[in-house]
Amino acid sequence: MLIAQISDPHLRPRGVLYQGVVDANGMFASTIRQLNALSPLPDIVILSGDVVDEGTADEYSEARAILAELTPPLAVIPGNHDDREAFRA
C-alpha cells in the first residue's frame, strides 16, 4: 500500500496570501498536481491539519476546490486552526 501524507497547508480565501507573503493555495494546488502525476498513484492521501488558516467558510471553499482535483482517495484530519463546524460542513 502506498500512502502519501501532506500536512498544514494553511489555505486562505482565494487571492489572499498566507501571512501576507506566501501563496499557500498555489503551492498546495501544485502539490495536488504532483501527487496526481505519481506513478503508481498513492492508494490514499492523508491530509493532516491545519487544512485552513482561520477556519472561515471562504477558506474551506478554496480547500474543496483545490482538493476536488485530487485523483486518489483522501482522508482529512483537522488541526488546531480548523473550525470543527466549518470543517464538517
C-alpha positions as CSV (number, residue, x, y, z in Angstrom):
1,M,0.0,0.0,0.0
2,L,1.3,3.4,-1.0
3,I,0.3,6.2,1.4
4,A,1.0,9.9,0.7
5,Q,0.8,12.3,3.7
6,I,0.6,16.1,3.4
7,S,0.2,18.5,6.3
8,D,-0.5,22.1,7.3
9,P,-1.4,23.8,4.0
10,H,-3.0,26.7,6.0
11,L,-5.2,27.6,3.0
12,R,-6.6,31.1,2.7
13,P,-9.5,32.6,0.7
14,R,-8.9,32.8,-3.0
15,G,-6.3,35.6,-3.7
16,V,-5.2,36.0,-0.1
17,L,-1.6,35.2,0.8
18,Y,-0.7,33.3,4.0
19,Q,0.5,35.9,6.4
20,G,0.5,38.4,3.5
21,V,3.6,36.8,2.0
22,V,3.2,33.1,0.9
23,D,0.9,31.8,-1.8
24,A,-0.1,28.7,0.2
25,N,-3.0,28.0,-2.1
26,G,-0.8,27.9,-5.2
27,M,1.8,25.7,-3.5
28,F,-1.0,23.3,-2.3
29,A,-2.5,23.2,-5.8
30,S,1.0,22.3,-7.1
31,T,1.3,19.6,-4.5
32,I,-2.0,18.1,-5.7
33,R,-0.9,18.2,-9.3
34,Q,2.4,16.4,-8.3
35,L,0.5,13.7,-6.4
36,N,-1.7,13.1,-9.4
37,A,1.3,12.7,-11.6
38,L,2.9,10.0,-9.5
39,S,3.2,6.5,-11.0
40,P,1.9,4.5,-9.3
41,L,-0.7,6.7,-7.7
42,P,-0.9,6.6,-3.9
43,D,-3.6,4.2,-2.6
44,I,-4.7,7.0,-0.3
45,V,-3.7,10.6,0.6
46,I,-3.8,11.7,4.2
47,L,-4.1,15.4,4.8
48,S,-3.4,16.3,8.4
49,G,-4.5,19.7,9.6
50,D,-4.2,22.6,9.6
51,V,-6.2,22.5,6.4
52,V,-7.1,26.2,6.5
53,D,-5.6,29.1,8.5
54,E,-8.6,30.8,10.2
55,G,-11.4,28.3,9.8
56,T,-13.6,30.5,7.6
57,A,-16.2,29.3,5.1
58,D,-14.2,31.0,2.3
59,E,-11.1,29.1,3.2
60,Y,-12.9,25.8,3.2
61,S,-14.5,26.7,-0.1
62,E,-11.0,27.1,-1.6
63,A,-9.8,23.9,0.1
64,R,-12.7,22.0,-1.5
65,A,-11.9,23.5,-4.9
66,I,-8.3,22.5,-4.8
67,L,-8.9,19.0,-3.3
68,A,-11.5,18.3,-6.0
69,E,-8.6,17.9,-8.4
70,L,-7.0,15.1,-6.4
71,T,-7.3,11.7,-8.1
72,P,-6.5,9.2,-5.2
73,P,-8.9,8.7,-2.2
74,L,-8.5,11.3,0.5
75,A,-8.7,11.2,4.3
76,V,-8.6,14.5,6.1
77,I,-7.8,15.1,9.8
78,P,-8.5,18.6,11.2
79,G,-5.9,20.6,13.1
80,N,-6.0,23.3,15.7
81,H,-6.6,26.1,13.1
82,D,-9.5,24.2,11.7
83,D,-13.0,25.2,12.9
84,R,-14.8,21.9,13.6
85,E,-18.3,23.0,12.4
86,A,-17.0,24.6,9.3
87,F,-14.7,21.6,8.6
88,R,-17.7,19.3,8.8
89,A,-19.8,21.4,6.5
